[in-house]
Amino acid sequence: MIKPESISIMKEDDKITVIIPTYNSARFLAESIESILEQTVQNLHLAILDGGSKDATIDIAKAYAVRDERISLHSYIGVHPTARIDDFVKKITTPYFALQHSDDISYKNRLEKQINAFENDPELGACSCAYRSFWHDRSTSTKPKPETIHKKPEKHEEIRANLVFWWVMHSPAIAFRTQQINNHGLGFYNKFQFGNDYLTNLNFIEKIKYHNIQDELCAYRIHSESDGAKNMEALRKEEIELKRQALSHFGFSFTEHELEIHTKIRLLPDGIIDAISRQEFDEIITWLNKLVKMNNSSKKIDPAIFNKLVTDLIKQSETIKKMKFNPFIKAARNIILPAIKNIYSRTRR
């Protein structure tokens, strides 16, 4: 641990603990910390779990901890972020805990909305929210420049069905009911480099109730140093094994070739179908129909919800296939797009 004088403990009246794992996070850490300290819910505890930073991360965290007794610092040198979280959760005494990335921003009412969701539904065990992703490096101001607003499926069974294909909880803004995590003995996966959030939710969702608040409550920063920007290719390499575990989890049988087809429906960003030939699109559609048939038989996922999800995916695949391989659409695209670009370039002169 870091020097004892910079460490505080959770107070009896604290409502929620927020965990920020850090590693060489100096560039954006202050903004992330301030977004938590400025929450409408003030009786909170902020725990910073550092993995051995070599930049100014510790100095920044210490400076905030000296000024605000709600902050505690904990040293986990060389420990994977999810392993740090898994260890620290065992020490939490607040009714709820939440996660935040060291480069993200929580809106002032994020924790209030999440706590309200828990208190309005005593069975709820986990909730996340809609969020805004933005490219920091494209913005000249301190305010997040809008890029995309992401809304995830709202209800438990919808979330569960979507997990067959992709991430459906925004993990950097997820919150949990502490008692349910402890009662079920749930632990955070740390066996993978990047896919641990996905497998954690896949495991947890069978034991606790999930919900996605549809309000936009946080901003997810994308920049040249972020894991998402640097490690997308590494995540792709893990994806085969992650999808293998997901299909097995829901009782689907598959060949290695079918597993390869399944990974063309990308885990992240969700909704991307990565097929490059007519044959691959046809194989994806055949595989999706097979998934529906297997689930209609096993009913491990609510058939009505799963069938609608897959029907939408099939329609999306067929639409992309037509756009890619219809000669008339391709010809029109080759003529119209250059013309639009030419007009746009002239208006900027």
N, C-alpha and C positions, 0 to 999 in steps of 0.2 A: 504493500500500500504506500501511497504518497504520505508526506509528513502528517502526523496526527493533527496538527493545528489547522490543517486545511480540510479536515474531514468533519462533516456533521452527521447526525443520525436522524432517522425518520422520527417525526413527532407523533404523538398519539392521535392528534386531530387531523393529521395529513390525510387527504382523500385519495391521492393518486401519486404514484412514483413514475417519473419519466426517465427512461434509460437512453443515453446517447453514447454509443461506442465510438471511440476516436482512434485514429492513427494518422499522424502527420496531417491534421485537419485544421491547421492554423488559419488558412485562407478564409474560411467561411464560418468558423466555429462561433465567433461572437454573435453573429446574426442569428444563428440557430439557437444559442442559449437565450438570447434576449426574447426570441419569439415564445419561449416557454415561460420565462419569468413574467412576461406581460399578459399571461392568460387571465381571463375573467375569473377562473378558479385560482385562488391564491394559496390555499392550503395544500401545497404540493411539495414533493421532494424531487430534486433533479440529481440523478446519479450519472457521472461521467466515467465510463469504463475505458481506460486507455491501454492500447496494446503495445506500448513502448515507443511513443512518438519521439522523433529526433529533431523536429522543428519547434516552433513556439507554442504548440498545442497546450502543453502543461502550464506554461507561464500564463496563457490566456485563461485557462480553467481556474488556476489558483487565484488570479486577480478577481474573478467573479465570485469564487468561493469565500474570499476574505470579506467581500462586500455583502454577500447574501448567505445567511446561514442555512438556507434551504438546499444548498448544493453540497454534494459529497463527491470526492475523487477517489478512484480505485485503480490500482495498477495491475494489469494482466499482461506482462511483457511476453510477446510472442504467441499469445493465445488468440485463436480465431474469434471474430466478433460474436458468432452465435454460441460458441462455447463460453464466452464471457457472460453473455446474457443468461445462459442456462445456469451458470453458477450463481449469479447475483440474484436471480428470481427467488432462490431458496431463502434469501435474507430479507425479502420484502415483507413488510408488516401492514402496508396500506391495502384498502379493499380492492384497488385497481392498479394496474400498471400499464404504461404505454411505451412505445418505441418511437425513436426519431433518429434520422440520419444527421450526421454532424454538418452537412451542407444544405439541409432542407429548412423550410420555414413553416411553422404552424400558425394558422390564423388565430386571433385572440380568443375565439369561442370554440376552438377545436375540442379541448378537454371538457368543457362544459357540456357540449353536445354529446360527447361519448359517455360521460357519466350519466347524463339524463337518459340515454338509451339503456344503460344497465339498470338504472333505478326504475324505469318504466316497464322493464321485462326481467323479473327475477331469474328466469331461466337462461338469459343471454350470457354467453361466456366470452365472446370475442366480437369486436366491431372495428371496422375501418371506415373509410369515407371516400367521396369523390375528391380528386386532386387536380392541380394544374401543373403540367410539366413546362419548363421554360429553359431556354439556352442562355446561360449566364453570359457566355462569351459574345453573344449577339446584342447584348443590352448595354447601353451607355449610361443608364440610370441605376439608382439603387433599388428601384421597384422591379419586381419580376416582370419580364416581358412575356406576355401571353404566347404560348405555343399551342398546347392542346389541353382541353379539359377532359378528364377520363372519369367516366362513371362505370361502376362495376355492378353486377347483379346484386339485387337488394336482399333477397330472402335466402334462408339457410339452404333449402333444397335446390334453389337456382345456383347458388355458389357451389354446392357439392357437385352438381351435374357438370358445371363448367370446368371443374378441376381435372376432368378427364383430358382436357386439351391444353389448358394454360393457367397462369397465375390469375386469380380473380379477387385477391385481397391486396390492397396497397400496403405491403408489409412495413414500410417506413412510417406509417401512421396508424398502425394497428394498436388496439388497446385490449386488455384482458381482465377478467374478473379473477383476482389472485386465488381465492378459495377454490374455484373450480380447477385451476391448473394444478394446485397442490393436492386436492382430493383425488384427482385422477392420476397423479404421479406423472404428469406430462412433462416431457423434456424437449428442448430445441435441438433439432438435427445440426450436427457440425461435421458430417462425414464428407461433404462435398465442398468445393471451393466457392461456388456461387449459387447452387440450387437448393440450399438448406431451407430457405423460407418456404419454398413450394412444398417440400416434403413435410415440413413442420405442420403446415396447414392441412395437408392431406391426412396426417395422423390425428391432429386435434379435432378435425371436423366430425369424426365418428364419436367423439366423447362429449363435445360441448357445442352449444348453439352459436351459429355465426350470423352476422348481419352487416350490411354495408349501408351506412348513412349516405343518402343521395346528395347532400349538400357538399359543396366544395369547401374543404376545411384546411387544406395545406398546399404548399408549393414544392414541387420536386425539381431540384436544380440539376440540369445536365451540363457538364463542362468537361474540359479536356482531361481533368484529373479524376473524374468520378469513375466508380467501378463500372457503371453501365456503359460509359463511353470507352473505357480501356479494355473491358473484359468480355464484350459481347461474343467475340470469336471463341473464347474459352468456354463460355456458357453453352455455345452451340455444341461443343465437344461433349459436354456433360449431358446434353439433352436426351440422347438415346437412352441412357440409364435412368434418367428421371422419368421419361415417358414409359419405360418398361415397368418401373415401380408403380406408376399411376394406373396403367392398364391392369396389372396384376392385382392391385389394391381393390379395384372394382369388379374383379372376377372375369375379365375378358380374356379369351384365349387368342393367341396370335402367333404367326410365324415371324422369323427375323425380318423377312421382306415386308410383312405387314407393319412391323414396328418402324421400319425405315419410312414407309408411307405415312404412318401416324406422325412422325417427327417433321414432316413437311407442313403440318399445321403447327406453326411455330409457338413455342412456349412463351416467348417474349420477343418483341411486343405482341400481345395477344391479337388474334384476328388476322394475322398474316398467313397466307397460303403460299408456300414457296415451291411451286411447281414450274418447270420450264418447258414441258412438252405436253402434247395432247394426251399421250399415254399416261403420264404422271397424273394429270387431272382426272382422267378416267379411272385410274387406280384409286385415287383419293375418294372419288364418289362411290365406287364399289365398296371400299373399306368402310365408309360412313354408313352405308346401307347395312353392312354386315354388323356393325356396332349396334344399330337399332334393333336388328333381329335378335342378337344375343341378349340385349338388355330387356327386350319384350318378354323373353323367356325367363331370365333370372330375376327381373324386377329389382335389382340391387340399387338402381337409381329410379326415381319417380318417372315412369314411362312417358307421361304427358309432357313433363318438363324437358326430358332428354330428347324426345322425338322432335319437339319444336326447335330446340337448339341445333340438332343435327340437320333438320330440314332447312334452316336458315344457312347453315354452313354449305350444304349442297347447292343451294341457290347462289350463294356467293361464289363457289367454285365454278359453277356453270357460267356465271356472268363474266368472271375473269377470263375463263377459257375463250368465250366468244370475243371479248375485247382483244385478247392476245392473238387469236388465230383467224378471225374473220377478215378476209382480204379487203373488203370494202371499208371496214372500220380502220384497219391498218393504213390504207391509202389515205383516208380522210385525215387521220391523225398526222400522217407525214406531210400533208399539205397545210392543214389548218394551224397546227402548232407553230411551225416556222413563221407563218404569216402573222400570228398573234405576237410572237417574239419580236418580229420586225417592227410592227406597229408600236409595241411597248418601248423598244429601244429608241424609236424616233421621237416619241413623246418626252423622253428624258433628256434629249439634247438641248 
